[in-house]
Amino acid sequence: MKKDVLFRMERPDLLKAGDRAEMTESKMNTLSGTVYYYTIEPALAMSDNIPAAQRLTSLDALIKEVKYENSVYTVVAECEVTDDR
C-alpha cells in the first residue's frame, strides 16, 4: 500500500519533485510503544514518528512535492507502508 509520508527539510533545494530518495530507518521505544522514523540520505530530511503498525516496507521513495510554509520545508514522499491496524 502506498502512502504519502511527510519529512522536514532544513535547507532549500536539497530535494525536488520527481527525485528518487533512499532512506534509513531508525527505531525508538517509547512509553506508548515502538515508533519508527526515517531519514532521507544523506541526512537531507527527517520524517515524523510513525507507529509500528504503519512501518515502511521499502526504503525507497518518490518525492512528490516540496512545500515551503512558515519557514519550514516539507517534503511529501510516496512510500510503501504496512497497514496492520
N, CA and C of each residue as an Amber inpcrd file, in Angstrom:
protein
   255
   0.8490000  -1.1730000   0.0000000   0.0000000   0.0000000   0.0000000
   0.9010000   1.2440000   0.0000000   0.5670000   2.1960000  -0.8430000
   1.3500000   3.4350000  -0.9050000   0.7120000   4.4970000  -0.0220000
   1.5740000   5.3140000   0.5700000   1.1060000   6.3730000   1.4550000
   2.0600000   7.5510000   1.3310000   1.5200000   8.7580000   1.4470000
   2.3710000   9.9490000   1.4880000   2.9080000  10.1290000   2.8960000
   4.2190000  10.2670000   2.9980000   4.8850000  10.4860000   4.2820000
   5.5350000  11.8600000   4.2330000   5.3760000  12.6220000   5.3080000
   5.9370000  13.9720000   5.3740000   7.3000000  13.9500000   6.0430000
   8.2160000  14.7100000   5.4730000   9.5610000  14.8630000   6.0060000
   9.8370000  16.3500000   6.1800000  10.6550000  16.6870000   7.1510000
  11.0660000  18.0710000   7.3490000  12.4720000  18.2420000   6.7870000
  12.6350000  19.2970000   5.9900000  13.9270000  19.6040000   5.3920000
  14.3380000  20.9920000   5.8740000  15.5650000  21.1500000   6.2900000
  16.0310000  22.4060000   6.8860000  16.5030000  23.4480000   5.8800000
  16.9900000  23.0060000   4.7160000  17.5470000  23.9420000   3.7350000
  16.8490000  23.7600000   2.3920000  16.7930000  24.8090000   1.5880000
  16.0990000  24.7160000   0.2900000  16.9080000  23.9380000  -0.7490000
  16.1930000  23.4520000  -1.7480000  16.7830000  22.8850000  -2.9610000
  17.6040000  21.6110000  -2.7710000  17.4040000  20.9120000  -1.6510000
  18.1040000  19.6450000  -1.4670000  17.3810000  18.5180000  -2.1980000
  16.0590000  18.6450000  -2.2890000  15.2240000  17.6670000  -2.9830000
  14.2050000  18.4060000  -3.8290000  13.7470000  17.7560000  -4.8980000
  12.6940000  18.3580000  -5.7230000  11.7370000  17.2590000  -6.1790000
  10.5590000  17.6610000  -6.6080000   9.5540000  16.7180000  -7.0900000
  10.1370000  15.8800000  -8.2230000   9.8690000  14.5850000  -8.1640000
  10.3760000  13.6610000  -9.1750000  11.6420000  12.9380000  -8.7770000
  12.3380000  13.4150000  -7.7450000  13.5570000  12.7470000  -7.2800000
  13.2150000  11.3970000  -6.6640000  14.1080000  10.4250000  -6.8070000
  14.0340000   9.1680000  -6.0700000  14.9070000   9.3460000  -4.8410000
  14.4740000   8.8190000  -3.7160000  15.2180000   9.0020000  -2.4730000
  15.3890000   7.6700000  -1.7610000  16.5610000   7.4760000  -1.1920000
  16.8120000   6.3200000  -0.3360000  16.7970000   6.7930000   1.1060000
  16.2580000   5.9360000   1.9720000  16.1030000   6.3130000   3.3810000
  16.7730000   5.2890000   4.2830000  17.0230000   5.7140000   5.5040000
  17.4140000   4.7870000   6.5590000  16.2990000   4.7960000   7.5970000
  16.1560000   3.6750000   8.2710000  15.1070000   3.5230000   9.2800000
  15.7390000   3.5160000  10.6620000  15.1120000   4.2260000  11.5840000
  15.5420000   4.2190000  12.9790000  14.3450000   3.8480000  13.8420000
  14.6290000   3.1800000  14.9430000  13.5760000   2.6670000  15.8220000
  13.7230000   3.3100000  17.1900000  12.5910000   3.6410000  17.7980000
  12.6140000   4.2500000  19.1230000  11.5020000   3.6190000  19.9690000
  11.8660000   3.1910000  21.1630000  10.8780000   2.6510000  22.0940000
  10.4070000   3.7690000  23.0090000   9.1000000   3.9500000  23.0650000
   8.5130000   4.9890000  23.9090000   7.5440000   4.3400000  24.8890000
   7.0030000   5.1260000  25.8080000   6.0270000   4.6030000  26.7580000
   4.7650000   4.1140000  26.0550000   4.4560000   4.6890000  24.9060000
   3.2500000   4.2730000  24.1840000   3.5350000   3.1950000  23.1300000
   4.7420000   2.7110000  23.0600000   5.0830000   1.6410000  22.1180000
   6.2500000   2.0090000  21.2240000   6.5280000   1.1500000  20.2870000
   7.6370000   1.3530000  19.3560000   7.1940000   2.2360000  18.1950000
   8.0300000   3.1990000  17.8510000   7.7980000   4.0420000  16.6870000
   9.0520000   4.0130000  15.8200000   8.8660000   4.3420000  14.5610000
   9.9700000   4.3970000  13.6130000  10.0310000   5.7900000  13.0200000
  11.2270000   6.2080000  12.6500000  11.3750000   7.4520000  11.9030000
  12.4070000   7.2180000  10.8180000  12.3080000   7.9900000   9.7660000
  13.0910000   7.7540000   8.5630000  13.8650000   9.0050000   8.1840000
  15.0710000   8.7860000   7.6780000  15.9260000   9.8790000   7.2260000
  16.2060000   9.6820000   5.7400000  15.9220000  10.7080000   4.9470000
  16.3050000  10.6780000   3.5370000  17.7920000  10.9870000   3.4880000
  18.5410000  10.0650000   2.9390000  20.0020000  10.1770000   2.9350000
  20.5050000  10.9680000   1.7360000  21.6250000  11.6620000   1.9240000
  22.4690000  11.7340000   3.1080000  22.0330000  12.8480000   4.0590000
  21.1890000  12.5240000   4.9910000  20.6760000  13.4460000   6.0220000
  20.0590000  14.7130000   5.4240000  19.1990000  14.5330000   4.4270000
  18.5550000  15.6730000   3.7750000  17.2580000  16.0770000   4.4620000
  16.5090000  15.0920000   4.9690000  15.2140000  15.3660000   5.5940000
  14.8660000  14.2210000   6.5350000  14.0250000  14.5110000   7.5440000
  13.6380000  13.5000000   8.5290000  12.1230000  13.4830000   8.6870000
  11.5780000  12.2770000   8.8400000  10.1330000  12.1120000   8.9920000
   9.7090000  12.3380000  10.4360000   8.3970000  12.4560000  10.6120000
   7.8200000  12.3980000  11.9460000   7.8850000  10.9470000  12.4090000
   7.5090000  10.7050000  13.6640000   7.4430000   9.3410000  14.1740000
   6.2650000   8.6170000  13.5310000   6.4950000   7.3620000  13.1640000
   5.4790000   6.5440000  12.5140000   5.2450000   5.3160000  13.3870000
   3.9880000   5.0230000  13.7380000   3.7060000   3.8510000  14.5690000
   4.1570000   2.5610000  13.8880000   4.5030000   1.5660000  14.6830000
   4.9880000   0.2870000  14.1550000   3.9980000  -0.3380000  13.1890000
   2.7040000  -0.1470000  13.4120000   1.6830000  -0.7360000  12.5440000
   1.6990000  -0.1350000  11.1410000   2.3490000   1.0260000  10.9710000
   2.4100000   1.6740000   9.6640000   3.8470000   1.8300000   9.1860000
   4.7000000   0.9260000   9.6350000   6.1160000   0.9370000   9.2770000
   6.2800000   0.8150000   7.7540000   7.2780000   1.4920000   7.2050000
   7.5390000   1.4280000   5.7690000   8.0680000   0.0520000   5.3920000
   7.6450000  -0.4440000   4.2420000   8.1030000  -1.7570000   3.7830000
   9.2460000  -1.6390000   2.7840000   9.5120000  -0.4380000   2.3070000
  10.6090000  -0.1910000   1.3790000  11.3240000   1.0900000   1.7960000
  12.6250000   1.1100000   1.6330000  13.3960000   2.3040000   1.9830000
  13.7130000   3.1450000   0.7420000  12.8720000   3.0040000  -0.2650000
  12.9750000   3.7860000  -1.4940000  11.6850000   4.5900000  -1.6270000
  11.7920000   5.8560000  -1.9990000  10.6050000   6.7060000  -2.1010000
  10.6950000   7.6050000  -3.3240000   9.5310000   8.0860000  -3.7370000
   9.4390000   9.0630000  -4.8260000   9.0050000  10.3870000  -4.2140000
   9.7660000  11.4460000  -4.4600000   9.4160000  12.7670000  -3.9320000
   8.3080000  13.3350000  -4.8120000   7.1680000  13.6190000  -4.1950000
   6.0220000  14.1330000  -4.9370000   5.9780000  15.6570000  -4.9430000
   6.4120000  16.2590000  -3.8250000   6.2540000  17.7060000  -3.6870000
   7.1660000  18.2200000  -2.5770000   7.6130000  19.4580000  -2.7200000
   8.3320000  20.1560000  -1.6490000   7.5870000  21.4610000  -1.4190000
   7.1160000  21.6610000  -0.1920000   6.3550000  22.8680000   0.1530000
   7.1730000  23.7320000   1.1160000   6.9990000  25.0340000   0.9920000
   7.6380000  25.9680000   1.9210000   6.5390000  26.7760000   2.5920000
   6.4040000  26.5880000   3.9020000   5.3900000  27.3100000   4.6740000
   5.9600000  27.6540000   6.0410000   5.7990000  28.8890000   6.4400000
   6.2060000  29.3360000   7.7780000   7.6430000  28.9450000   8.1140000
   8.5530000  29.1960000   7.2030000   9.9890000  28.9420000   7.3890000
  10.3370000  27.4650000   7.5000000   9.4560000  26.5770000   7.0340000
   9.7050000  25.1400000   7.1060000   9.5080000  24.5330000   5.7120000
  10.4450000  23.6940000   5.3000000  10.3260000  22.9530000   4.0550000
   9.7460000  21.5830000   4.3890000   8.6440000  21.2500000   3.7700000
   8.0170000  19.9510000   3.9680000   8.1160000  19.1620000   2.6760000
   8.6970000  17.9830000   2.7790000   8.8570000  17.0970000   1.6300000
   7.7590000  16.0350000   1.7200000   7.0030000  15.8890000   0.6540000
   5.9650000  14.8580000   0.5850000   6.5320000  13.7350000  -0.2740000
   6.6810000  12.5450000   0.3300000   7.2550000  11.3990000  -0.3680000
   6.2560000  10.2530000  -0.4030000   6.1470000   9.6150000  -1.5520000
   5.2730000   8.4520000  -1.6880000   6.0870000   7.2040000  -1.3040000
   5.5980000   6.4950000  -0.2840000   6.3150000   5.3510000   0.2640000
   5.3980000   4.1390000   0.3590000   5.9940000   2.9500000   0.4080000
   5.2600000   1.7090000   0.6460000   5.1950000   1.4880000   2.1570000
   3.9890000   1.2150000   2.6630000   3.8110000   1.0020000   4.1010000
   3.0290000  -0.2830000   4.3600000   3.2620000  -0.8360000   5.5580000
   2.4040000  -1.9170000   6.0260000   1.1810000  -1.2660000   6.6030000
   0.1130000  -1.9680000   6.6560000  -1.1090000  -1.4230000   7.2400000
  -1.7280000  -2.4880000   8.1320000  -1.1320000  -2.6770000   9.3000000
  -1.5480000  -3.7260000  10.2410000  -2.4520000  -3.1920000  11.3230000
  -3.2740000  -2.2090000  11.0030000  -4.1340000  -1.6270000  12.0230000
  -5.1370000  -2.6130000  12.5490000
